[in-house]
Structure formats: structure tokens, C-alpha cells
Amino acid sequence: MTHDETEHDETEHVEAHEPVPDGGQRPDDEPSRAATRIDDGDVSALEAELAERREPYARATIVRREPPVSANVGDRAVVTADGEIHGWVGGAACAQSVVATQGVEAIEEGSPRLVGIAPDPETVDRPGLDAFPMTCHSEGVLELFIEPVTPTTELVVVGDSPVTRSLARLADELAVDVTLVVADGDADRDVPDATRVLDTVDHEAIADSVGAAPLVVVASMGEYDARGVAAGVLADAPYVGLVGSDERAAEVTERAAGLLDRDVDDVAGAVTNPAGVDVAAYTPAAIAASLLAEVVGERSAASPARAGGTAGVSDTAAVGSADDDGSSETADGDDTEPADDDGSDDEPAIDPVCGMTVDPATADASVEHDGETYHFCCHGCADSFANDPASYLEGAEA
């Protein structure tokens, strides 16, 4: 994540949207916040797109500010599962890094959090808030509410049997999207109106029609179980439950492996059989209840970020947290050190001014000092270092 020195000078942004006294006109060359901010409509459109793709994200909203900062209360941004920020939470990269890191953690953990960013984290630290240092030049204080937004779990029920219909009715009480896979879409069946009925038993078509990481229950009572299992495996479902005896399960997985041209053991390893919690269920409704109980457990065990792939923040989004003595550490706990001038650009460097992790190969600026090369996230940090290197190296060398 890089930014120019205009973004790093928060004061300029504040002046750009402060009221102009005496009805005066703002100079044409004065920075405009609208030039760098994605408006709410754009962010809302992105949220709708992510929801349509069933990808998790985090919504970050400014709830408190102390100048000089360029963000205002109510400004918001979206953090995707890979740590990318879309929207506006201020121009300073150090603040963006905290939001990116905390956004990804909120997605992975499925829990919201209140985050404070201040020059001295102790001034905002309080129960219920995670405090981080504001290491950018302009300082200022920001507090943000970061809320994970995860896609609704999709439950794919394969089969047109008393068990599957009962499962669809029971699942309607939960926050899940139910898809009932049947061979005949025109038949009358007693299922909730919200149930999506998919009338195909082609395993590839089923896999293409469902979202990422669905939970799959196969209970067609032998009619097209193998196709349902194959569809679940093809869709990378974290759970594929099969209702059937051990003997029939072995036959079904072998046929599913044939449909997929995969190893039988690999397919069998992806299938849970017998599906459902063992509650001595014998009637269709009781079997459906046992299946739903297992589905709830599987939904809780699955990572909220699973539907969006492996979440993580790039090295450039790593951010330090405050130690007891107020010094800054990188995300992995290593003390801030200047980059070694050994001619290698393979290892990330630490910007000695703001503490950001920087890729030497793509750093915005580098400065030579006392035979060492220091890399910076922006020209503003490089200029500050060049003006007074000693003030930034005292802590690192202590």
C-alpha cells in the first residue's frame, strides 16, 4: 500500500473541506477531498457486488475524530478479505494499515471491533477498544467501528424425499439460503417460498449454480445420491453429508468418483456418512432435525472468510502495535530496524519514520545515511528522515 506525500500531510486535506470564512472562495489549487474519496454510492455498489459474489468483507466507519485528520465522522470504507481498502478512512497510510489489518481479522474471526488510532495509544485505550499508534506526521486521532459482513450460508439439499422437504422447512427458521435440488421442478412439494428449487441432477450444473463453500446434504434415497456427492465435491463444499447405510455410501462414493474421474478415497474423505447428529432418529422429521443440528455445527466451525478464499494482508499492510513503553513493533513482534544494505532486496524493510513494512524493490523512496540504505513508504517519510535522521534512529539503536 503506497501513497504520496500529499496523502501523508493530513492537514492539507482538513483545510480543503473546512468552511471558508467571510464567504471567500477556496483557491483553485487547494486540495479537494472529493478528488481522492470514493463516495458512498461507489462503496455501496461494491458491497452489493461482494454480496452477489458471496464474498466476505468488513465495513469500517469513522465514529470519532480529533484534528488534524482528513477523515470525518461517518466516512466509511470496505476492506476485502485480501486486505484491500476501498473508500475513505483518511489519507495517511499508517491509519489505512491499521484498518486493513483489523478488517481482515474481523472477517476471519467474524467479530466486530472498535479501533482507536492515536499518537499516544494510552490516551484512547479503554475497555472494548483496541488502541494503535498514529505514526504519521500530522498525528491526530481516529476511532473506527469495523464490522464484518459475511455471506449467508448456502445449504444445498439434494433429493426430493420426505427428509429433504422436512429439512428445507426446518432450515427456513435459520439464517441460511436453502437450495433444493430435484429432478422435477414442476412437482408440488411442501417447502417454504424462500426455498430455491434447482431442477437438474447434472453434477456440473449443480456445482455451477451454487455459491462458494456451500454446505451440502444428499438424501435422494438412492435416486441421484452419487450426482449430489459429485456436485458437492466439485463445488469444494466444506461439508457433504450423505444419508444412507455404510454399504450404500461405499457404492455412492465410488460412482461419484467415476463421475469426477477422481480417486475413490479422496471422494470418500470429503463425505460425512452417516450424516446427522446421532439422536436415534427414525422418522423423516427427526432425521431432518439431526441433519440440521450437524449443519449448524458445521456452519459455526467454518471460517467466516472461507467463501472469499484465504484471507491475508500483504506485507505493505503490516502495522505495529504499541508496547508498554510506547515503542512500535511490527506485526510479527520484531523491533523496528533499518534495512540492511547488503545489496539484497528480497527481505522487507521497515520505514524508520512511520513503522510501515516496505518492499525495497517497490519503495517510493530510499535514502542513504552513514553507509546504510533506508526505504520509505512515501516521499514525505523520506524527506522527514533526511532532515533529521538521528531523531528516527535513536529508538532503533537504543
Buried (B, 14 or more C-beta within 10 A) or exposed (E): BBBEBBBBBBBBBBBBBEEEEEEEEBEEEEBEBEEBBBEEEBBEEBBEEBBEEBBBBBBBBBBEBBEBBBBBEEBBBBBBBBBBBBBBBBBBBBBBBBBBBBBBBBBBEBEEBBBBBBBBBEEBBEEEEBBBBBBBBBBBBBBBBBBBBBBEBBBBBBBBBBBBBBBBBBBBEBEBBBBBBBBEEEEEBEBEEEBBBBEBBBBBEBBEBBBBBBBBBBBBBEBBBBBBBBBBBBBEBBBBBBBBEEEBBBBBBEBBBEBBEBEBEEBBEBBBBBBBBEEEBEEBBBBBBBBBBBBBEBBEEBBBBBBBEEBEBEBBBBBBBBEEEEBBBBBEEEBBEBBEEEEEBEEBBBBBBBBBBBBBEEBBBBBEBEEEBBBBBBBBBBBBBBEEBEEBBEBBEE
